[in-house]
Structures are given as C-alpha cells and as structure tokens.
C-alpha cells in the first residue's frame, strides 16, 4: 500500500488541488486496502479448504479445517492488513497538492 500511495502521489495531489478533502483521500486508500484484503481472504480460504487434505498426514490432534484456527488467522490477517492500509492512508491525506504537482 505504501508503494501504491508513493506511485500515485501526483494523482492524489491533483485530487486534493481540485477539492478532495483529506478524509476523502484517506478513505480512497483504505477502500483499496479493504478490497485487496477481501480478495486475499477469499483466495486464502479457498486454498486452505482445497489443500487441507494434503497436509492431513502432518497434523497430529488437529483437524485440517479447524474452525478456531481458521477464524484466528482470518482475524489476525485482517488486522494486519488494516494497519498496512491505515499508515499509507494517513500519508496520502497529508500530501501537499502544490509539491505533488511540481514533482517530476
């Protein structure tokens, strides 16, 4: 997300120059982070359910599709992804429109 915000600095500066508020820019970046997180969670859940039988022989005392483990990992990954989107969204909201438009 930080790389994406850095690449889009001119676009963000232009948006702010034509009237976008800081909260609008922050929401835009967070929305992109939520979309990527949702896609990753969906792909990950399908992969876990599809590949769980392959690791069955390596698990002792735990089912391959343990709901508590899956829910814990889902929550942890979602929190980490939200933090990874929040910090760049704050950076994007503080972009100076004039400096962004002047940069090469």
N, C-alpha and C positions, 0 to 999 in steps of 0.2 A: 504494500500500500504506500509506503514511503517513497518508493521508486516511482510509482504511478503519479503521485502528487508532484514529485520533482519534475517529471516529464510534462505535466500539464500546468506548470506554473503560469505560462503565458495565457492559456485559456482561462484559468482561474482569475488572473489579473484583469483580463478583458471582461469577464462576467461581473467582477466587482466594480469595474470602471463604468459599466452601463447600469449599475444599480442593484446588483445582488448583495444581500446583507451577509454578514459573517455567518450567521446561523444557517442561511441557505446553502452556503458553500460547505459548511461542516456537515450538514445533512446529506448533501450530494455525495461526499466522500464516504460517510457512514453507510449510506444506502448501497454503494458499490461494495463495500466490505461485507454487508449483510447478504448481498446476492452471491458473492463468492463463497461465503461461509455456508449458505444453504446448499449450493451446488456441491461443495466438498462433503458436507454431511450426507447428502443423498447418495453420492457416489461411494462414499466410505461405508455406509450402511449396507448397500447392495453388495459391495465387495466382501464385507465381513460375513454376511449371510451366505454368499456364494462360496467363499473359500474356507468357511469354518470346518467343513468336513476334512479338509486337507491337513489341518493341524490337530485333529482329534487324537491321534496317537501320541502327541507330545504333551497333552494336558492330563494332569492327574488330580482327580477330585473336583474338577470344574467342567461344566458343560461348555461346548464351543460357543453356544449362543446364550451365555449367562446374561439375563436382562439387567442385573445390577451393574455389572461391569460395563456393558454397552451404554447404559444411561450415564454412568460416571464419566466415561470417556467422552461421550457426546457433550455433556455439560462443561467439562474441562476444555475441550477444543473450542466450544462456542465462546467461553470467557476469554480464552487466549486470543481468538480471532477478533473479538470486540475490542480488546486492548490494542491489538495490532492495527485496527482501523481508527481508534479514537485519537491516538497520538498524531498521526498524519492529518487527521481532520482538523485538529487544533492548529497545526502548522499551516494548513491551507487557508484557514479562516484569517490568519494574520498576514497574508500576502499583501504587500504594498502594490496597488494597481499600477502606479507610475513606474516603479522599479521593474515590475514584471514585464511591462510592455516595452521598456527600453532595453531589456537584456537580449543578447543575441540569440 
